[in-house]
Amino acid sequence: MGLFQKKNKTEEPVILQKGAKCCRCGRILKQHDSFTVLDRKLYCRKCAQAKRDWYFLEWHALIDD
């Protein structure tokens, strides 16, 4: 498989349980809210963006070394 070929990912939709919360800020998530699963944890949209930004900064720190 080449580097730039598409992978067939069959991801199942995530169904939230009642009372699901963001693991960072504690906001209660509902099925119609936008949320992300990172490292098997639920994040609201705002916290997920902050987590991705942090991963990006860590990656750049590794490159700079």
Secondary structure, 3 states (H helix, E strand, C coil): CCCCCCCCCCCCCCCCCCCCECCCCCCECCCCCCEEEECCEEEEHHHHHHHHHHHHHHHHHHHHC
